[in-house]
Amino acid sequence: MVSGDGTSGLPVIAGLGVALPPRATQSDLWTGFFAEHFGGTTRALAERIFANSGVVTRQAAVNPLLEDVSAWPTERRMRRYLVEALPLGKEAVGRALTDAGLAAGDVGLFAVCSCTGYVTPGLDILLARDMGMSTATQRIFIGHMGCYAALPGLGAVSDFVAARGRPALLLCAELTSLHIQPSSARVDTQQIVSHALFSDAAVATVLTPAGRPGYAVREVVAVTDTSTADHMTWDVTETGFRMGLSPRVPEVLAAHVRGLVEDLLARHGLGIAEVDGWAVHPGGPRILNVVERELGLAPEALADSRATLAEYGNCSSPTVLLILDRLRSMPVPPRLVVMLAFGPGLTLYATLLEFAAPC
């Protein structure tokens, strides 16, 4: 039996597992690779962007200090994606199942989020096979949603758990290091920003029916402003996937984030002041500053989001789960958590979690 206001019968996040490739410091990445990659008249601007990114360390499955993939064709990058993503996914899934005290055969639905690589058979099939999931396990692959994908993924698996009464597993795995673009004499601020922020990670989470301790998923909501669809893009090119990132993205978030959060909380009889945990996707320092300002939050409210950006970089879809892992590991975890993530569309997703402890 589980206690907690409003959590009765709701799916619960019962386990979480993190897998990271080797780390490098932002300063080493700059001096050892990007200072030359962004040479000429671009170098001074790039150095300022790297220094002000909020990133101190980050991970790379394909480390540019050891291996320059910027001229690789997309086909070669996709072959490497499977080589690197499969063991990371296994590690994250194994840790999440262990954390939840479940076996792979218990999983009724396995969902995988990734926008940085495509292979068929996909990670969902290969990991289900290698981890020993049942041949009857259902699978979903969620692709090309970018940084917010974890939250619709969480919504899909929690709906399955609620409807079927069986555990489900969500894996978010991204290898942005495979998509370093060729150097150019032309100043391309969008590419500089993306190369200064993005990082690699895999995070898996297990959801189970109510009755276990953990964060209950109360609701997942979204808003998409299709009038700004060109503000954030992820284009497949002959040399990997190329990020398009308008400097106007924070303005769009500012126009929508408060209404999205207030409407979500109001449906549960709550207000912003009652939320004691925030997992906000750190798309960059400006994104966090806008969310803090528009929601009227104290600076410490987003401390865990900023710390995650500093320690891990922007890992795309796994990032909000890294922040949640930090929150749930506190000596006294926050009771109410709002997760926020943003991506192409422009799309804003929000999720309300409530900690459910054993009676």
Salt bridges, closest charged atoms under 4 A:
GLU36 OE2 - ARG43 NH1 3.79
GLU67 OE2 - ARG80 NH1 2.91
GLU75 OE2 - ARG79 NH1 3.22
GLU84 OE2 - ARG80 NE 2.79
GLU91 OE2 - ARG95 NH2 2.81
ASP99 OD2 - ARG328 NH2 2.64
ASP124 OD2 - ARG139 NH1 2.82
ASP130 OD2 - LYS90 NZ 3.31
ASP130 OD1 - ARG129 NE 2.68
ASP188 OD2 - ARG186 NH2 3.90
ASP188 OD2 - ARG242 NH2 2.41
GLU219 OE2 - ARG267 NH2 3.05
GLU219 OE1 - HIS268 NE2 2.75
ASP225 OD2 - HIS256 NE2 3.01
ASP230 OD1 - HIS231 ND1 3.02
GLU251 OE1 - ARG248 NE 3.60
GLU262 OE2 - ARG258 NE 2.90
GLU292 OE1 - ARG306 NH1 2.97
GLU294 OE2 - ARG293 NH2 2.86
GLU311 OE2 - ARG23 NH1 3.58
GLU311 OE1 - ARG326 NH2 2.68
ASP325 OD1 - ARG328 NE 3.05
GLU354 OE1 - ARG218 NH1 2.70
GLU354 OE2 - ARG335 NH1 2.76
